[in-house]
């Protein structure tokens, strides 16, 4: 959906920009010449009316000859606005809406977030080709990316595995490269999507400490929803899954561990699918107190 909007915005930018350039470099001077020629004709043929009336008629003749066609006026007016939105959205920040509770308690359905578009590099709009490499995603970052199963859909998850990592998630315990990731109980949390209380924990991924939801006693099956690239890098076990993250890919998981469709089920996220790092809740109309940054 966001890709379609980017394409539409790009097409509008090209059309309005072309009209703006045509008007600035050619049509504007032609209108001025036409208006001046009209004034010369008017001055050479006195109307015989009073001075005030003659000035009014002269001005009307000038305005009529210098009038900008409506389609040019609209394009010239909208071009700076479209250019600003296009540059801001393509290279700086882009807004997204959280549609589900898979990232609870960090993000909840209805949160409107901003995504940093330049932290991991500068990409050409629409074709998403990276031209300047600035940085790479870090373990613990919250990313918006195009869902590998359906690239027209945007997903938001947390980076758990980096290229080359071995990820094991078994019996509700996460291990990275053979080292279990410690979880500290932080009370209970009411999950509105399922109307139940679940355990809230804190977890340290890289330099990021974040909260997650987990019911350690509820059974959960792990099977791929479909075949996916590098499927042979994953082994599905009893009550878990083990994956070796291939180069140029990332293993993503939702903070709502028991209620998130993520890399455990559909595989890895290619680097080229990454849109950017989510860093700010700029509005939640149902709960304005949620506005602010998050880990």
SULMOWO-V190466 format. One record per backbone hydrogen bond with DSSP energy under -1.0 kcal/mol. CO is the residue of the C=O (numbers start at 1). NH is the residue of the N-H. E is the energy in kcal/mol with one decimal. If there is no record, write none. Layout:
BEGIN
CO/NH/E
CO/NH/E
END
This chain:
BEGIN
1/5/-2.1
2/6/-2.4
3/7/-2.2
4/8/-2.5
5/9/-2.8
6/10/-2.2
7/11/-2.5
8/12/-2.4
9/13/-2.3
10/14/-2.5
11/15/-2.4
12/16/-2.7
13/17/-2.5
14/18/-2.3
15/19/-2.1
16/20/-2.6
17/21/-2.6
18/22/-2.5
19/23/-2.6
20/24/-2.8
21/25/-2.6
22/26/-1.5
22/27/-2.1
23/28/-2.6
26/30/-1.7
27/31/-2.4
28/32/-1.9
29/33/-2.4
30/34/-2.3
31/35/-2.4
32/36/-2.5
33/37/-2.3
34/38/-2.0
35/39/-2.0
36/40/-2.1
37/41/-2.0
38/42/-2.4
39/43/-2.8
40/44/-1.7
50/54/-2.7
51/55/-2.1
52/56/-2.0
53/57/-2.5
54/58/-2.4
55/59/-2.3
56/60/-2.3
57/61/-2.2
58/62/-2.2
59/63/-2.9
60/64/-2.4
61/65/-1.9
62/66/-1.8
69/73/-2.4
70/74/-2.5
71/75/-1.7
72/76/-2.8
73/77/-1.9
74/78/-2.4
75/79/-1.9
78/82/-2.8
79/83/-2.7
80/84/-2.2
81/85/-2.4
82/86/-2.7
83/87/-2.5
84/88/-2.6
85/89/-2.8
86/90/-2.3
87/91/-2.4
88/92/-1.7
88/93/-1.8
92/117/-3.0
94/115/-1.9
96/113/-2.7
98/110/-2.8
101/104/-1.6
102/256/-2.2
103/106/-1.1
103/107/-2.0
108/111/-2.3
111/98/-2.9
112/282/-2.3
112/283/-1.3
113/96/-2.3
114/279/-2.1
114/280/-1.1
115/94/-1.5
116/277/-1.5
118/121/-1.1
122/131/-3.1
122/132/-1.6
124/128/-1.5
125/127/-2.7
129/124/-2.9
132/122/-2.2
138/141/-2.3
141/159/-3.0
142/278/-2.4
143/157/-1.9
144/275/-2.6
144/276/-1.6
145/155/-3.2
150/153/-2.5
153/147/-2.9
155/145/-2.5
157/143/-2.8
158/253/-2.3
159/140/-2.4
161/251/-2.4
162/165/-2.5
165/245/-2.9
166/177/-3.1
167/243/-2.8
168/175/-2.9
169/241/-2.0
170/173/-1.4
173/170/-2.1
174/181/-3.2
175/168/-2.5
176/179/-1.7
179/176/-2.5
184/202/-2.3
187/200/-3.0
189/198/-2.8
191/195/-1.3
191/196/-1.3
196/191/-3.3
198/189/-2.5
199/214/-2.4
200/186/-3.8
201/212/-2.5
202/184/-2.3
203/210/-2.7
205/208/-2.2
208/205/-3.1
210/203/-2.7
212/201/-2.7
213/257/-1.3
215/218/-1.1
228/231/-1.2
230/233/-2.0
231/234/-1.7
233/244/-2.1
235/242/-2.7
237/240/-1.3
239/171/-2.6
240/237/-2.1
241/169/-2.7
242/235/-3.2
243/167/-3.2
245/164/-2.6
246/249/-1.4
248/271/-2.5
250/269/-2.7
251/160/-2.9
251/161/-2.2
252/263/-2.0
253/158/-2.6
255/213/-2.4
255/257/-1.5
256/259/-2.2
262/265/-2.6
262/266/-1.8
263/267/-1.3
265/225/-2.0
269/250/-1.4
270/273/-1.7
271/274/-1.5
273/146/-2.5
276/144/-2.5
277/116/-3.2
280/114/-2.4
281/292/-2.4
283/112/-2.8
287/290/-2.2
288/291/-1.7
292/281/-2.9
END
